[in-house]
Amino acid sequence: MALANEKSVSDGKIWGLCKLPFWHSNSSSVAASSSSVASSSSSFRQQQQQHLNGMSVDHHSNVHASLKVSSVAKSLLPTRRRLSLDPQNKLYFPYEPGKQVKSAIRIKNISKNPVAFKFQTTGPKSCYMRPPGGTLAPDESLIATVFKFVEPPDNNEKQVGKKSRVKFKVMSLKVKEDVDYVPELFDERKDDVAVEQVLGVVFLDAERPCPALEKLNRQLAEAEAEVEARKRPPEDTGPKIVGEGLVIDEWKERRERYLARQQVDGVDSV
């Protein structure tokens, strides 16, 4: 009996010695592993969130960079012209100090849509254009006349061949067919306005013939002819109607000739 009791006690001690450290160590290791798993999971979530945030920042920065590059590339591209100008980048004036002189430029719409154009100048007190603006249908053209007062030089030095400080700018705007031209169109739609060309001023010797002066005189003559043609009323090809009785002139003339012949025939018969 003593041996049995001693064995049971020893077994109990063994179980106790084995049980307590075993479960204690297991619980500690489980807690530690749970804590490490939770820590690693939290760290993973943080890393994943940082990665996503980094991707989002990179995406926005890439989009911003691409838009910036696109805008820069667009600004570097040459502007698609709507108008053809002749001369292309200069206005030639005969040099006559103390007088108002004229230059001319042909403007043609080379696009597939109606285009409005407008002149601007840095010298509005001494320069003006005729017409200052207008609308051109596709392939339509006109010759604009530019007037400028030539200031006498301070030192009596001729300005022939030299450039003037005055500049002219030709702007264009695509419009619809039923839109009437008014200068305010260019203020209302500033984002759609294109600068076609900035024109400098070059003086020519009015007493010395040259190709540029001869071309200028031809263009000025064509411009005057166009102005006179626009002043003339449109020809009426239909019958002319006068008075309240709506009498047709041609019919009236024929009736008068008929009555005249009747009178002559009556006299002859008598």
C-alpha positions in Angstrom: 0.0 0.0 0.0 2.8 2.4 0.8 4.3 1.6 -2.5 1.1 2.2 -4.3 0.5 5.5 -2.6 4.1 6.5 -3.2 3.7 5.6 -6.9 0.5 7.5 -7.2 2.1 10.5 -5.6 5.1 10.3 -7.8 2.8 9.9 -10.8 0.9 12.9 -9.7 4.2 14.8 -9.4 5.3 13.6 -12.7 2.0 14.6 -14.3 2.1 17.8 -12.4 5.7 18.5 -13.4 5.0 17.5 -16.9 1.6 19.1 -17.2 2.3 22.6 -15.9 5.4 23.4 -17.9 3.9 21.8 -21.0 0.7 23.8 -21.1 2.4 26.9 -19.8 5.0 26.7 -22.5 2.3 25.9 -25.1 0.2 28.9 -24.1 3.2 31.1 -24.1 4.3 29.9 -27.5 0.8 30.2 -28.9 0.5 33.7 -27.5 3.9 34.6 -28.8 3.1 33.1 -32.2 -0.3 34.8 -32.2 1.4 38.0 -31.3 4.0 37.6 -34.0 1.3 36.6 -36.5 -0.7 39.7 -35.5 2.4 41.8 -35.7 3.4 40.4 -39.0 -0.2 40.8 -40.3 -0.3 44.4 -39.2 3.1 45.0 -40.7 2.0 43.4 -43.9 -1.2 45.5 -44.0 0.9 48.6 -43.3 3.3 47.7 -46.1 0.4 46.9 -48.4 -1.3 50.2 -47.6 2.0 52.1 -48.1 2.5 50.3 -51.4 -1.1 51.2 -52.5 -0.5 54.8 -51.4 2.7 54.8 -53.3 1.0 53.4 -56.3 -1.7 56.1 -56.0 0.8 58.9 -55.7 2.9 57.4 -58.6 -0.3 57.2 -60.6 -1.3 60.8 -60.0 2.2 62.0 -60.5 2.4 60.0 -63.8 -0.9 61.4 -64.9 0.2 64.9 -64.0 3.5 64.4 -65.8 1.9 63.0 -68.9 -0.6 65.9 -69.0 2.3 68.3 -68.6 4.3 66.6 -71.3 1.2 66.6 -73.5 0.6 70.3 -73.1 4.3 71.1 -73.7 4.3 68.9 -76.8 1.1 70.6 -78.0 2.7 74.0 -77.5 5.7 73.0 -79.5 3.6 71.8 -82.4 3.2 74.3 -85.3 -0.1 76.0 -85.4 -2.4 74.8 -88.2 -3.0 77.8 -90.4 -6.5 78.8 -91.4 -5.4 81.7 -93.6 -2.9 82.2 -96.3 -1.2 85.7 -96.4 0.5 87.4 -99.3 3.0 88.9 -98.3 3.6 86.4 -95.6 5.3 88.3 -92.8 5.8 91.9 -94.0 3.8 95.0 -95.0 5.5 97.2 -97.6 4.8 100.9 -97.6 6.2 103.6 -99.9 8.3 106.0 -97.9 6.7 109.4 -98.1 7.4 111.4 -94.9 4.5 113.5 -93.7 1.9 111.7 -95.8 -0.5 108.8 -95.4 0.6 105.9 -97.4 -1.0 102.5 -98.2 0.0 98.9 -98.2 -2.0 95.8 -99.2 -2.2 92.1 -98.2 -4.2 89.3 -99.7 -6.0 87.1 -97.2 -7.3 83.7 -98.3 -9.2 81.1 -96.3 -7.4 77.7 -96.8 -9.5 75.7 -94.3 -12.6 73.7 -94.9 -14.8 76.0 -92.7 -15.8 79.6 -92.6 -13.2 81.7 -90.9 -13.4 85.1 -89.3 -10.3 87.3 -89.4 -9.3 90.4 -87.5 -6.5 93.0 -87.6 -4.7 94.5 -84.7 -1.9 97.0 -84.6 0.5 98.5 -82.1 0.0 101.9 -83.7 -3.7 102.6 -83.7 -3.2 106.3 -83.8 -1.3 106.3 -87.1 -2.7 103.2 -88.7 -6.0 101.6 -89.7 -7.1 98.8 -91.9 -9.9 98.4 -94.5 -11.6 96.1 -93.8 -10.5 95.7 -90.1 -12.1 92.2 -90.1 -14.6 90.0 -91.7 -15.6 86.4 -92.6 -14.3 84.3 -95.5 -15.8 81.2 -96.9 -13.6 78.3 -97.8 -11.2 79.2 -100.7 -12.5 82.8 -100.6 -10.0 85.7 -100.5 -9.8 89.4 -100.4 -7.2 92.1 -100.5 -7.1 94.3 -97.4 -5.7 97.8 -97.5 -3.6 99.1 -94.7 -3.2 102.9 -94.2 -0.3 104.4 -92.2 0.9 108.0 -91.6 4.6 108.3 -92.0 6.3 110.5 -89.4 9.0 112.7 -90.7 12.4 111.7 -89.4 14.1 113.8 -86.7 17.5 113.9 -88.4 16.2 114.0 -92.0 17.5 110.5 -92.5 15.5 108.3 -94.9 14.0 105.2 -93.5 14.0 103.3 -96.8 14.8 99.7 -96.3 14.6 100.0 -92.5 11.9 98.4 -90.3 9.4 100.3 -88.3 8.5 99.7 -84.7 4.8 99.4 -85.7 3.6 95.8 -85.9 0.4 94.3 -87.3 -1.3 91.1 -86.1 -3.7 88.9 -88.1 -5.9 86.6 -86.0 -8.4 84.0 -87.1 -11.4 82.2 -85.6 -13.4 79.3 -87.0 -17.1 80.2 -87.2 -20.4 78.7 -88.4 -21.9 79.7 -91.8 -24.9 81.5 -90.2 -22.8 83.6 -87.8 -22.5 87.3 -88.7 -19.1 88.9 -88.1 -18.7 91.2 -85.2 -15.4 92.1 -83.5 -16.7 90.9 -80.1 -16.5 87.3 -81.4 -12.8 87.3 -80.7 -13.3 88.5 -77.1 -16.1 86.0 -76.4 -14.1 83.0 -77.7 -10.5 83.8 -76.8 -9.5 80.2 -76.4 -10.4 79.4 -80.0 -8.5 82.4 -81.5 -5.3 81.7 -83.4 -2.6 84.2 -84.2 -1.9 83.7 -87.9 1.0 86.1 -88.3 2.7 89.1 -86.8 3.6 91.5 -89.7 6.5 93.9 -89.7 6.7 97.2 -91.6 9.3 97.8 -94.3 9.5 101.1 -96.2 10.2 101.2 -100.0 11.7 104.0 -102.0 8.7 105.4 -103.9 10.9 106.9 -106.6 12.9 103.7 -107.3 11.0 100.8 -109.0 11.5 97.4 -107.6 9.5 94.1 -107.6 8.1 94.6 -104.2 6.8 98.1 -105.1 5.3 96.8 -108.4 3.5 94.0 -106.6 2.2 96.5 -104.0 0.8 98.7 -106.8 -0.9 95.8 -108.4 -2.5 94.7 -105.1 -3.7 98.2 -104.4 -5.3 98.5 -107.8 -7.1 95.1 -107.2 -8.2 96.2 -103.7 -9.7 99.4 -105.1 -11.5 97.4 -107.8 -12.9 95.0 -105.2 -14.2 98.0 -103.1 -15.9 99.5 -106.1 -17.5 96.1 -107.0 -18.9 95.8 -103.5 -20.4 99.3 -103.7 -22.3 98.6 -106.9 -25.9 97.2 -106.3 -26.5 93.7 -107.4 -27.8 93.4 -111.0 -31.5 92.7 -111.3 -32.1 90.1 -114.0 -35.9 89.9 -113.5 -38.6 92.1 -115.1 -38.7 95.7 -113.9 -41.9 96.7 -112.1 -42.8 100.3 -111.6 -45.8 102.2 -110.1 -48.7 100.9 -108.2 -50.2 99.3 -111.3 -47.3 96.9 -111.6 -46.6 97.9 -115.2 -43.8 96.0 -116.8 -41.5 98.4 -118.7 -40.8 95.9 -121.5 -44.5 95.2 -122.1 -45.2 99.0 -122.0 -42.6 99.6 -124.7 -44.0 96.9 -126.9 -47.6 98.3 -126.5 -46.5 101.8 -127.4 -44.8 100.4 -130.5 -47.9 98.5 -131.4 -50.2 101.5 -131.0 -47.8 103.6 -133.0 -47.9 101.0 -135.9 -51.7 101.0 -135.6 -51.9 104.7 -136.0 -49.6 104.6 -139.0 -51.6 101.8 -140.7 -54.8 103.7 -140.0 -53.5 106.8 -141.7 -52.2 104.8 -144.6 -55.6 103.1 -145.1 -57.4 106.4 -145.2 
